[in-house]
């Protein structure tokens, strides 16, 4: 039996940064499905499940090591407002920690499961034997879905190594919030497309990643070919516009699966209103469309993509570059930022195939 029975999919040290203003061991929360507010809930009991990553402790230990390094780095960032330098170990450890949240949360695990099953329901229609089975009544499940999700995606954190890093400083009276799914994948360029709008993938041109580390600080990883940030110094931006803060909080509320966390009890009504607004924006669905193969018009391809939301706010601190604006109409779902990383991904896949 594993000693580490209670396994957190949101780091406790991260939630402590959003702890109650009156109780450092507690945190205020709003449950989206029940619309219930809880004051000063114990942080140690949040965002966790027994043996979520398995009883062998392998992934729990792996994440624990990542969190240990990242907690010191984030503590340093919060203390002096400076980010680690690109090319340093601290820079890589911070990126790794943030990227793990694309794969380690309950929402991410559920997303992967839905991706697999929605795809199965679509492509089995074209198989004589499988088409006789009503897959809407059955689901393909993994016995350890969280461990599978991490194992399958563990090396994918490197595909965002080309993104630039910035620090957003909240100078308003409204604090940032955090949810049980804090990793925000946002792509204004892909969302603005008339055909197949979505937030794209981690390799997509125009990718932005938002990640909260305190009520006053957000990390932003972004495609520097596509965007310019209004830096006040080398890597930080002060935000004074309440609309920017609201939109970041709204994106966070949309992303949250079950729970929104916040530090000030005085903001309870704001959080409830935010959750109501997020409900109307959230799509949370997989689309599986048949499209004509342009290389072979007699054939059709299965185009699969996920739509979390179609909300595409403008931020005062972020501008699209002239290069991206000029190429905007030519940017599609298969437009990638970095050819070297795509080649690395393809090389990795071919290597796996050759060993099977």
C-alpha positions in Angstrom: 0.0 0.0 0.0 1.3 3.4 -0.8 2.2 5.6 2.1 1.3 8.7 0.1 -2.4 7.9 -0.2 -3.6 11.5 -0.5 -2.3 12.6 -3.9 -2.8 16.3 -4.9 -3.3 17.3 -8.5 -2.9 20.9 -7.6 0.3 21.6 -5.5 -0.5 22.6 -1.9 2.3 25.3 -2.0 0.5 26.8 -5.0 -2.8 26.9 -3.3 -1.2 28.4 -0.2 -0.3 31.4 -2.3 -4.0 32.0 -2.6 -4.8 31.3 1.1 -7.4 33.2 3.1 -6.4 36.7 4.2 -7.3 35.6 7.7 -6.2 32.0 7.8 -2.9 30.9 6.1 -4.0 27.2 6.3 -7.4 27.8 4.7 -8.7 29.0 1.4 -12.1 30.2 0.2 -13.7 28.3 -2.6 -16.7 28.2 -4.8 -18.0 24.9 -6.2 -19.2 25.5 -9.7 -21.7 22.6 -10.0 -23.5 23.1 -6.7 -22.9 26.9 -6.6 -21.8 26.5 -3.0 -19.3 28.8 -1.3 -17.1 27.5 1.5 -15.0 29.7 3.7 -11.6 28.8 5.0 -11.6 25.2 3.7 -8.4 23.3 4.7 -5.8 23.6 1.9 -4.5 20.1 2.6 -7.9 18.7 1.7 -8.2 20.5 -1.7 -7.7 19.1 -5.2 -6.7 15.7 -4.1 -7.9 12.1 -4.5 -6.7 8.8 -2.9 -4.1 7.2 -5.1 -4.9 9.5 -8.0 -1.6 8.8 -9.7 -1.5 5.1 -8.6 -0.4 3.1 -5.6 3.2 2.5 -6.7 4.1 6.2 -5.9 6.2 6.5 -9.0 4.3 9.5 -10.4 3.6 11.0 -7.0 7.4 11.0 -6.3 8.1 12.4 -9.8 5.7 15.3 -9.3 7.0 15.8 -5.7 10.5 16.3 -7.0 9.2 18.8 -9.6 7.2 20.7 -7.1 10.1 20.9 -4.6 12.3 22.6 -7.2 9.5 24.8 -8.6 8.4 26.0 -5.1 11.7 27.6 -4.5 11.8 29.2 -7.9 8.3 30.6 -7.6 9.1 31.8 -4.1 12.1 33.7 -5.6 9.9 35.2 -8.3 7.2 36.3 -5.8 9.9 37.8 -3.6 11.7 40.0 -6.0 9.6 40.1 -9.2 12.3 38.7 -11.4 12.1 35.6 -13.6 14.8 33.0 -14.0 17.1 33.6 -17.0 16.5 31.6 -20.2 18.9 28.7 -20.5 19.3 28.2 -16.8 18.1 25.1 -14.9 15.6 27.2 -12.9 14.1 28.3 -16.2 13.7 24.7 -17.4 12.3 23.5 -14.0 9.7 26.3 -14.0 8.6 25.5 -17.5 8.4 21.8 -16.7 6.3 22.5 -13.5 3.9 24.7 -15.4 3.6 22.3 -18.4 2.8 19.3 -16.1 -0.5 21.1 -15.3 -1.5 20.5 -18.9 -1.6 16.8 -18.2 -1.9 16.2 -14.4 -5.3 17.6 -13.3 -8.6 15.8 -13.1 -9.9 18.0 -15.9 -7.0 17.0 -18.2 -7.5 13.3 -17.5 -11.2 13.6 -18.2 -10.4 15.5 -21.4 -8.1 12.7 -22.7 -10.7 10.1 -21.9 -13.3 12.1 -23.8 -10.9 12.6 -26.7 -10.4 8.9 -27.1 -14.0 7.9 -26.7 -15.4 10.6 -29.0 -12.9 9.6 -31.7 -13.9 5.9 -31.3 -17.6 6.7 -31.7 -16.8 8.5 -35.0 -14.3 6.2 -36.7 -16.0 2.9 -35.7 -18.9 3.9 -38.0 -16.7 3.0 -40.9 -15.9 -0.5 -39.7 -18.3 -3.3 -40.6 -17.9 -5.2 -37.3 -17.4 -2.2 -35.0 -20.3 -0.3 -36.5 -22.7 -2.9 -35.0 -21.7 -1.8 -31.5 -23.4 1.2 -30.0 -20.3 2.9 -28.5 -22.5 5.6 -27.0 -23.4 3.0 -24.3 -19.8 2.0 -23.6 -16.5 3.8 -22.8 -12.9 2.9 -23.1 -11.3 3.4 -19.7 -7.8 3.0 -18.4 -7.4 1.4 -14.9 -5.0 4.3 -13.9 -6.1 7.2 -16.2 -4.0 9.9 -14.4 -0.8 7.8 -14.5 -1.5 7.0 -18.2 -2.1 10.7 -19.0 1.2 11.7 -17.4 3.2 8.8 -18.9 1.9 9.5 -22.4 2.6 13.2 -22.3 5.5 13.3 -19.9 8.1 14.5 -22.5 5.7 17.0 -24.2 6.7 19.8 -21.9 9.7 20.5 -24.2 7.6 21.4 -27.2 6.9 24.8 -25.5 10.5 25.5 -24.9 10.6 28.0 -27.8 8.0 30.3 -26.1 9.0 33.5 -24.4 8.3 34.1 -20.7 6.9 37.1 -19.0 5.5 38.1 -15.6 2.2 39.9 -15.3 1.9 42.1 -12.2 -1.6 42.9 -11.0 -1.7 46.5 -9.8 -5.5 46.7 -9.4 -7.7 46.1 -6.3 -9.2 42.9 -7.8 -7.1 39.8 -7.1 -6.3 36.9 -9.4 -8.0 33.7 -8.7 -7.0 30.1 -9.3 -9.0 27.0 -10.1 -8.6 23.2 -10.0 -7.4 23.4 -13.6 -5.1 26.5 -13.6 -3.2 25.9 -16.9 -4.7 28.3 -19.4 -4.1 27.5 -23.1 -5.2 30.5 -25.1 -4.7 31.3 -28.8 -6.3 34.6 -30.0 -5.2 33.9 -33.6 -6.7 30.4 -33.8 -9.9 31.6 -32.0 -10.4 34.4 -34.5 -10.4 32.0 -37.5 -13.8 31.8 -39.3 -13.4 28.1 -40.0 -12.8 25.6 -37.2 -12.1 28.2 -34.4 -10.5 26.8 -31.3 -7.5 27.3 -29.0 -5.2 25.2 -31.1 -2.5 22.9 -29.8 0.7 23.2 -27.9 2.6 23.4 -31.1 0.3 25.9 -32.8 1.3 29.3 -34.1 0.0 32.0 -31.8 0.0 30.0 -28.6 -0.2 31.7 -25.2 -0.1 30.0 -21.8 -1.3 31.8 -18.7 -0.5 30.4 -15.2 -1.3 32.0 -11.9 1.2 31.9 -9.0 -0.3 34.4 -6.6 -3.3 36.9 -6.3 -1.0 39.5 -7.8 1.2 37.5 -10.3 0.7 35.5 -13.5 3.2 33.8 -15.7 2.7 34.2 -19.4 4.4 32.0 -22.0 3.8 33.4 -25.5 4.8 33.1 -29.2 7.0 36.1 -29.7 6.6 35.9 -33.5 2.9 36.5 -33.0 2.7 38.9 -30.0 4.4 41.9 -28.4 4.0 42.6 -24.7 4.2 46.0 -23.2 7.1 45.3 -20.9 8.0 47.9 -18.3 11.4 46.2 -17.9 13.1 43.1 -19.4 10.3 40.7 -18.6 7.4 42.1 -16.5 4.2 44.0 -17.3 2.2 46.0 -14.8 -1.6 45.6 -15.3 -3.7 48.6 -14.2 -6.8 47.9 -16.3 -9.6 46.1 -14.3 -10.9 44.6 -17.6 -7.6 42.7 -18.1 -7.9 41.2 -14.6 -11.5 40.3 -15.1 -10.7 38.5 -18.4 -7.9 36.5 -16.9 -10.1 35.6 -14.0 -12.9 34.7 -16.4 -10.6 32.4 -18.5 -9.5 30.8 -15.2 -13.1 30.3 -14.1 -14.0 28.7 -17.5 -11.0 26.4 -17.2 -11.9 25.2 -13.7 -13.6 21.8 -13.7 -15.3 21.9 -10.3 -13.7 24.5 -8.0 -12.6 28.2 -8.0 -10.3 29.3 -5.2 -9.9 32.8 -3.9 -8.3 34.6 -1.0 -10.7 37.4 0.1 -14.1 36.6 1.5 -15.2 40.1 0.4 -15.0 39.0 -3.2 -17.5 36.1 -2.8 -20.3 37.8 -4.9 -17.8 38.7 -7.6 -16.7 35.0 -7.7 -20.3 33.8 -8.0 -20.9 36.3 -10.9 -17.7 35.1 -12.5 -18.8 31.5 -12.3 -22.2 32.3 -13.9 -20.4 34.1 -16.7 -18.0 31.3 -17.2 -20.9 28.8 -17.5 -22.2 30.5 -20.6 -18.8 30.6 -22.3 -17.8 27.0 -21.6 -18.3 24.5 -24.5 -16.2 21.6 -23.4 -16.7 19.4 -26.4 -14.8 17.4 -28.9 -15.5 17.9 -32.6 -15.0 15.1 -35.1 -15.6 16.3 -38.6 -15.1 14.7 -42.0 -13.1 16.9 -44.4 -12.0 16.4 -47.9 -8.3 15.5 -48.3 -6.9 18.3 -50.5 -4.1 16.1 -51.7 -6.7 13.4 -52.8 -10.2 14.8 -53.3 -11.7 11.3 -53.5 -10.8 10.7 -49.9 -12.0 12.1 -46.6 -10.1 12.7 -43.5 -11.2 12.8 -39.9 -10.6 16.2 -38.3 -10.7 16.1 -34.5 -10.3 19.0 -32.2 -11.4 20.2 -28.8 -13.4 23.4 -28.0 -13.1 24.5 -24.4 -14.5 27.9 -25.2 -14.7 30.5 -27.9 -14.2 33.5 -25.7 -11.5 35.7 -27.2 -10.9 38.9 -25.2 -8.4 41.6 -26.1 -5.8 42.5 -23.5 -4.3 46.0 -23.2 -0.8 44.5 -22.5 -0.8 42.3 -25.6 -0.6 43.2 -29.2 -0.5 41.1 -32.4 2.7 41.7 -34.4 2.6 43.0 -37.9 4.1 39.7 -39.2 1.3 37.7 -37.6 -1.4 40.2 -38.7 -0.2 40.0 -42.3 -0.2 36.1 -42.2 -3.4 35.8 -40.1 -5.6 34.5 -43.0 -3.0 31.8 -43.9 -2.6 30.4 -40.3 -4.5 27.2 -40.0 -4.8 24.3 -37.6 -1.7 22.8 -39.0 0.4 26.0 -38.7 3.3 25.3 -36.2 5.6 27.8 -34.5 8.8 25.8 -34.7 10.0 23.5 -37.4 12.8 22.1 -35.3 10.3 21.0 -32.6 8.0 19.4 -35.1 11.0 17.5 -36.5 11.9 16.4 -33.0 8.3 15.1 -32.5 8.3 13.3 -35.8 11.7 11.8 -35.1 10.6 10.6 -31.7 7.5 8.9 -33.2 9.4 7.2 -35.9 11.9 5.9 -33.3 9.0 4.4 -31.3 7.6 2.8 -34.4 10.9 1.2 -35.4 11.1 -0.5 -32.0 7.7 -2.1 -32.2 
